[in-house]
Structures are given as C-alpha cells and as structure tokens.
Amino acid sequence: MRIIDHHIVGHRGGPGGRTGDVFDPNTGKIQASVTLGTQADLDRAVAAAQAAQPGWAATNPQRRARVMFKFKELVEANIEELAHTLASEHGKVVADARGDVQRGLDVVEFAAGIPHALKGEYTQGAGPGIDVYSMRQPIGVTAGITPFNFPAMIPLWMGAVSVACGNAFILKPSERDPSVPVRFAELFLEAGLPEGIFQVVHGDKEMVDAILDHPAIGAVSFVGSSDIAHYVYSRGVAAGKRVQAMGGAKNHGIIMPDADLDQVVADLAGAAFGSAGERCMALPVVVPVGDKTADALREKLIPAIGALRVGVSTDADAHYGPVVNAAHKQRVENWIQKGVDEGAELVVDGRGFSLQGHEEGFFIGPSLFDHVTPDMESYKEEIFGPVLQIVRAPDFETALRLPSEHQYGNGVAIFTRNGHAAREFAARVNVGMVGINVPIPVPVAYHTFGGWKRSAFGDTNQHGMEGVKFWTKVKTITQRWPDGSPDGGNAFVIPTMG
C-alpha cells in the first residue's frame, strides 16, 4: 500500500508509528496510508525551518517573488495530475478539483507581488531633523492547519503569502486527503525555494496540539469547524502566538420578489450542491421573501435538483461526487433525519442514493427541505453536505435578520434587481462577505477572505493585504542625524515632535 509520509528536511521515514487510512470516496476502499506524526517529527521540521529562515528572510523580495512565479508555472504544468490526485482523495469532480488548485494559484500570483506589498511608510520631517519610517519583517517560523474540503486552495492561501513575506512555513494538512500538499512541497523545491522553508507534517489532534504549543512557532493559521477553530485560537493565543482561526458557516441566499428565478435556480444548483456541499462558502439556506416567491422558487427547484447528476470524480458530466468518507456521509444523513424529526418538510430526500458499480462509495443524493424555521437545530448548525433548506420570510426586514442573528457569519448573498435593496442589505447585514447576485462571494486574491461571529476567531483575515499583515511584524524607526552641535537641554522630556 502507498505510504504518504512527511515532507521534512532530513526526514527519511520508516516503519512503525501511528498511521491513518486515506480512502477513495468513489469506491469506499482504502487507497493509501498516511503517517501520523509526533512531537519529535514537528521538532525536526521546526529545527530545519529555524536553520533556513534567516537566509530566506535576507533574500530580497524580488528574488522571493521569482520563486513564486516559478512555482506557479510548475503547478500549472502539473495541474491535471494534481486535480486527479485531489479528486481521488476528496471526492470532488475533477473540474472542481482543478478549480481548487486554480483558486490557490490566484493567491500565489498575489504573493508574487510581495515587493510592493511589503513597502513600509515614511514621514520626512516628523520633528526637527527627525524622520520616521516603518518596515514589515517576517515573523520567523509559522504554521498552517488546513481542512479536507480544499486541500490545494487553502494551503496556498496560507503558505504562499507566509513564504513570500520571508517566513518558514510548516503545513499540517488534513489527514483525509494529504497528497496534494506534499506535491506542493516538492514543486516549491523545484522552483528554487530553499529546503526547510515549506515543509509538510501529517497528524491528528496530537500534531495540532504540538504546533499550538511549540515555542518556536510564532503564528498559526487554521481553517476548520467552529468548535475546533475556537480551541485552536484559545490554545494558540495562550501560548503567545498570533492566530487566525476560520470556522464554520451557514450562508444564506436572500431571494427578493423581483429576482430572476431562473438565474437564481441555476446559481443555487452549484452553490448548494457543488462539491457535495462540502464548502464553507456553500449556500445551504435560501430565504425567499414572501410566500409567492417561495412557492415559485420551490416549483423551479424540484426539477432542477432532479436533473443533477451525481457521479464518480472522473465523470466529466457529473455535477458533484461523493463526500469525503463514511463517517461524514452518516453525519449528513443524520442531519437530514434531524430536520424531518423537527418538523421541516423533506421535499427531496437524497438518502439511500446508490451509484451502480460504486455501491460502496460515499455518495449522497441532493436533498431539499421547505418550511424550515430558525428554532430548528438543523438550521442553526452546519450540515456540510448536499442539503438545501428553504426558510420563508414574510418581508425584507425578516430576511435581513436571519443571517444577521445566526451564530455564523461567513458569507451571504442577495438576489434582486433593486439597487436600493441590495445597497441597504450589504450595508446592514451582520456577515463578513456579501454577494449581490453572486451566490458564492469568495473575494479575489488581492482582497481578503474572512467571516464574522463564530465563523472566524482572530482579528486578521486571509490573503490580500490582511494576509501580509498577519504574516509580518511592523517595526517603526525614528531617526535623527545631528549636525554635530550638542543639545541636551531637553534630554529628559518625552519628545513631542512639535
């Protein structure tokens, strides 16, 4: 059986120790075994990072940018291999896997502009003969802990910016689909990145805790469920680290009476069911304003859902593939039953779906609920599967309150032809990322990604200039070049620059 080992400088692997199973979600069979690391493995990675990072930080930003450009070229040259590997471990269809890689490359492109992004500020003549300027410097050794649902995009969101800023970066990807991150480490070396600057360690909670507690790691970025995000944030901050921890989501789509319902249904099919709903920016809740809108939307949704094709990852005609493993399939099906038990109307039931020839695969058909209410647990919590819930709202104000008062605040969308309604909604909704007739409002790489409330812990978002701020420290210099005439009369008075 294939063994997926760490990518640590000086590490040769070997038998023994704990391992985890890596499944092919299309067949339900184990396809590989991943090494689950220990504190000693992390210590080796940190030691290599500490040895390499000062030299990398001293490399001028233009040369660091050139490595980013070369890495981008190499990933593009290998994108089909990467997409098929990703799809075989995660279950998303190959076209979606290709998009996973590409959205990561968008941030690599941004990171290639690091010479501009690292420029500081300068004030000439802040006081008599005094100038003040600032510089952004790397933190040192940094780490990222990434989820199973985007095994290419999110490691690059973190790692590309951290490395471009002059840090060493240690990645702990999900043990469910770890192969693509290891391949990235190989391609970074091929692109000219020094050994020790981008390393990969594998593991479960033991490795997460080791990262959070390690005194030499100065900053940690995390993406995962909200409960674990809160744990990571609390433990990391307690250990004196800078931490950003992105959590779960329950994104809403507000459908105004004037919306183009044909376009809305087409958008919802991808936003709710794409990647089997395993996206933190999926759109699992739709809020039609008024019963007339709700009835018309439901009438159009049912045949659209019936037309969705669930297939294996390599099926070019499939809209989505299996979920990541058997435990997650059971979890999603339990939430569907919970919705039924709570009194929601199950209009389309995706349970019991079986794909001929792949009966042991982790497939779930699309499900649709109507008459879901805000007091239901199935509405309050993240299902993270191919399940769409209709929550009817009598008016705009009610529709606005639903996402604003929900415990999660990652993304939200409004569908309307009314510019005033859209503007009012965007200004008032208590959510971090807003789409106006855009169902999955993931910002482009040179803006920034981050939710509110229980969707994010920490004060700094991912990628864009917020990412540069997270992965660097600001140093401010106040300088004076005396003309040689001593003046100690005010040496004991705090300078005011007046």
N, C-alpha and C positions, 0 to 999 in steps of 0.2 A: 504493500500500500504506500502511496505517495506521502511523504512527511513534509509538512510545511514548518520550517524552522525559523528562528530569529534571524534578523539581518543586523548583526552586531560585529563591530571591528574585533578581529581576533577570536571570534566565536566559531568553533568547529562543529558544534552539535554533538550528538552521540546518543546512545541508547539510555533508557531509564528515565525517571521523572514522570510527571503527570502529562497527559495528553487529552485533547478534545477531538470529537468527531466533526468532520466537515461533510455535510450532506449534499447530494444533488437533489434539490427540491422537486425536480421534474420526475424523478424515479423513486424518491424516498430512500435511496440507498446511500451508504457511506462511501465517499469517494476519496477521502484523504484524512490524515491525522495531523493535528496542529500541536506543536509543543507549547505547553503552558508554563510560562517562565516563573522564576523565583526571584527573591531579593538579590541573590548573587548574580543572576543574569542582568538585572537592572543596574547593579553596581558596575558591571563590566561595561555596559553601554554608557553610563554616566562618566566613567573614567576616560573612555575613548572620546566622548564629547568634550570633556574638560581639556583634554590634550589638544584637540583640533580647533576648538572655538576661538582662542585668541588670534591665531593666524588668519582664520576666516574673517573675523571682525576687522582685522587690519587690511584685508583685501579691499581695494577701493570699490565703491558701489557700482561703477561701470563694469568691472570685471565680474562682480556677483550677478549683475544683470545679464551678462553674456552667457553665464551658466544657465540662467532661467530660459533664455532664448533657445539654447541648445537642447535643454531638457524638453521644452515644448515640441521641438522638431522630432525628437526621438519618440515621444508619446504619440504624436500624430502618425509617425511611420509605423507604429505598433498598435494602433487603436483597434484594429479588428481582433487581434489576439487578446488585448485587454478586455474588450467588450464581451467576447465569448467566454473568457475565464470568469469575468464578473457575473454574467448571466447564469453560468453553470453552478455557481455557489450561492447566489442570491435568489435567483428565480425570475427576475425581471426579464422581459424580452430583450433581444439583442439591440434593437433600435433604441430602447430606453437605456440600456447599459451604455451604449455609445454616447447618449446624451449626458449620462452621469459623468463620464470621462471629460466630455467637452466642457461642461459647466465648471469642472475643476480647472481645466486649461484656461478658461476665461480669467481666473484669478492668477494663474501663472503669468498670463500676459500683463495683468496689472502689476504683479510683482517685478516684472522686467523694467518697469518704470521707477524702480526704487531710488535711483539717483535724484530724481525730482521729489519723490515723496519724503525723503529724509532731510530735505533742506530745512534749516532752522530759521530763526528770526534774528533781526539785527536792528538795533537802535543806535544811531550815531548822535553823540552829544546828549546823552541822557542826564548828564550833570556836567559841571565844569571840567572839561578834558576827559570825560568818562563815557565809554561806550559799553553797551550791554548786548550780548548775543546768546543764543541758545543752540544746542545741538541735541540730536536724538542718537542715543547709543544703545547697542543691543543689551539684552538682559543677561545673556550667557547661555546656560543650558535650559532648554524649555521642553515641554511635552504636550502631546495631544492624545486624547482618548476619544475614539470615534465609533459610531454606531454601525449596525449591519446594513441599514437601508440605503446608504450612499457610500460604499466602500472605496470609491475613487474621488468623488467630488469633495467630500468634507475633509479627508486627509490633505488634499491640495489646498483647500481654503485655509487651513491652519499652517501646514508645513511650508508652502511656498512663500507666504508673507514672512513667517518667522525666519526662515533661512535667508531670504533676501535682505532682511534687516541686519544680518550678521550673527544670528544665533546658531547654536546647535539645536537640533530638534529630534526628540525621541517619540516615535509614534507607537501607541498601542491600539491597533485596530480591533474590530470585533473578531472574536474567535470563530464566528459562524462563517465568515467569508473573507479570509485573510490574505489570499494570494495576490491580488492586485497591489495592495500596499507594498508587499515585498518586491514585486516587479518594479514599482516606482523607485525603491531604494537602489535597485540595480541600474536603472536608467539614469538616476541622478549621478551615480559614479561615472557612468559612461559619458555623461555631459560635462564632466570635469569637476564635480563637487568633491572636495576632499573627504577622505574616509573619516567617519566619526561625526559628520555634520548632519546627516539624515540617516537614522537607524530605526529599525522596527523590532519591537519586542511583543511577544504574544502572551496572553494570560486572561485570567478572570479577575474576581474581586481581590485576590491576593496581590496581583500585579498592580491593580488600580491603587490599592492602599499603599503599596511600596512607592509608587510615583508620588502620591499625595504627601507622603511622609519624608521623602528623600530631601535632605537639607541642601543639596547642591542644585536642585531643580527650582528655578525662580519663577516660572509661570506655567500654568496648565490651562489648556482649552479643552472643553468637553461638550459633546452632544449626545443626548440620550433621553430617557424618560425623566419626568419632572422630579420624582422622588429621589432618583439616583443623582440627578443634577444638583438638587439641594444638598445631598450628602457630600458630593464632590466639592461643592462650593464651601460648605461649612468646614469640612476637614482640611481642605487646602488652605483656606484663609487662616485657620487656627495654626497651621504650620508656617505661616508667614509668607505664603505665596500670593502672587497675583493670579486670580482665577476668573475665567468666564465659563459659565455652565449653561448651555442651552437645553431646555426641557421639551415637554410635550406640547400638544396643540389640540384645539378643537375649532378649526377655522369655519367661519360662517359665510354663506353667499346670500346676500340680500337681493331679492328679486322684486323690483318695483313694477307696478301695473303697466307701465309704458315700455318695459324691456322687450327686446326682440327674443321671444321664447325659443324660436328655432335655434338661434345662436347660443342662447343660454343652455339648452339641452345638449348641443354639441360640445360646449365648453365643460359642462358638468360630467359628461361621459368620461372625458380624460382626467379631469381634476379629481373626481371622486373615486374612480376605479383604476386609473393608470397606476402601474407598479403595484397592483393588488391593494391599493390604498395605503401602502407602507411608505408614506411620505409625511414629514412634519408640516409640509405646506399643502397637503391634500385638502380637498374641500368636502368634508363629510356631512356638513349640515347646510341645508338650503332653507331660506326663510322667505317664502312668498308673502307679499303684503296684500292681504285681502283674500277671502275665500275664492273669488272668481279667478284671481291669479293662480292660487294654489290648485284649484281643480283643473285649469287649463294646463298648468305645468305637469301635474301628475299624469294627465292624459297623454302628453307627449313623451314623458319619461319612460313609461312602461314599455312601449315598443322599442325605444332606443336602447334600453337595458337588455331587452330580449335579443337584440341584434349584436350584442357584444360577443366577441369570440375569445374564449379562454383557451389557451394552448400552451405548449411547451415553449421554452425560451427561444428556441431556434425557429419557431413557426413565424415566418415573416408576415402572415395575415392575422396573427393573434394580437388582441388589444392588450392583454396582460397575461402573466404566467402564474405560477404557484406562489404561495407565501413561503417564508424562509425555512420553516421547519414544522414538525408535527405539533410541538407544544404551542407554537403561535397559531396554527390552524385551529387547535382546540380552544385557545383563548378567544379567538374571534367568534367561533361558533357559540361559545358560552355567552358572549355579549349579545348575540342575536337572540338567544333564548331569554336572556335577561330582559331585553326590550319587549318580547312577547309577554313575559310574566308581568311586566309593569303596565301593560295595557296599550302599548303602541300597536298600530295596525301594520302587520307584516304583509306588504303588498307583493313583494317578490322575495322568495326565500332561496338563498344561494347555497344552503347547506345540502349535503348529500351529493354534491357535484362530483362526477367521476369522468375522467378522460380515458377513452378507450386506448388500451395499450400502456397506459400510465396510471393504473388504478391505485398504485401505492404512492403516487406523487401528492404533494401538499396543496391541492387545488381547492379553491372555494369559488363558487359562482357569485355573481353580483346580487346584492340584497338591497331592497328599498323599504323603508318604513315611512308611514304617514301618521299624522296626529301624535307626534312626539311632543312631550311637554317639558318645560325647564326643570321640573322637580324629579325627573327620571334619572337614575344613576347612569343609564346607558347614554343619556345626553350629556351629563356632567363629565364623564370620563372619556379618555381617548380609546377608541376601538382599534385603530391602526390596521384596518382591513377593508375589503371591498364592500363597504356598507354605507349607504346614503340615507340620511334622516331628514324628513320634512317637518319643520316646526313652523306652524302657521302663525302669522302676526296680523292683527287687525289694522295696524296703521304704521306709519314711518317711525314714530317715537318708540313703539314697542320693538320694532325690528332693530332699531339703534341700540336699545338697552340690552338685548340678548347677548351679543358679543362683548359689549362693554362691561357687563356684570359677570361674565363667565370667568372661571378661575384661570383659564388660559388666555393668552393674548398674543399669539404668534402672528397670524395673518387673518385678513378679512377681505371680502370683495362686495361691491355693489354693482348691480346690473340695471342700467337706466339710460334713457335718452335725455334726461333732465339734468342740465349742468348745475343748476342751483342745488338740487337734491344731492348730487354727487359731491359738490363742494362742501355742503353742510355736513354730510356724513363723514367725509375724510377729516374734517376739522374736529369733529366732536367724538368720534368713536375711540374707545379706550383700548386700542390694539396697536402693536408696533409696526406692522406692514399692511398697507391698504392697496387693493386693486380696484380700479374703476373700469368696469367691463374687461377686467383681466382676472381670470379665475385663480391663477397661482402667482401671486405678486412677489416672486423672488427677485430682489434687486440685482441689477447688473453689477459686475465685479468692482467697478470703481465707485459704486455707492456702498451701502453697508447692510448687513443682514442681522436682525435681532428682534426678538419679541419682548413683550411686557408681561407683568404679573408672574404666574408660575411657569411661563414659557422661557424665562431667562433669569439667571442669577449672576450678578456682577454688573458693572457699570459701563462696559465697553462691548460693542458689537463685533461681528466677524467681518473680515476683509474690508476693502476700501481703506480710507484714511483712519477709520476707527481701528482696523486691524493693525495698521502701522503703529498707532498709539499704544495698543495693547502689548505688542512685542518689543517695545523700546522704552527706555527711560530718558527723561529730559534732564539735561544739565544746562544750567544758566551761568554765564560768565560775566562778571562786571570787571572791566579793565580800565586802568589809567596808566598813562605813560608820562610821569612827571618831567618837567623841563629842567630839573636839577636844583630848583630853589626850594629849600626845606620849608615846610609849613605844618607844624604840629599843633597849632593852636586849637584845632577842633578835633583832635585825635580821639577824644573820649566822648564825643557826641555822635549819636547814630546819624549817618549821612541821610539827607533828605533829597538830594539831587536838585535842590532849588537853586 
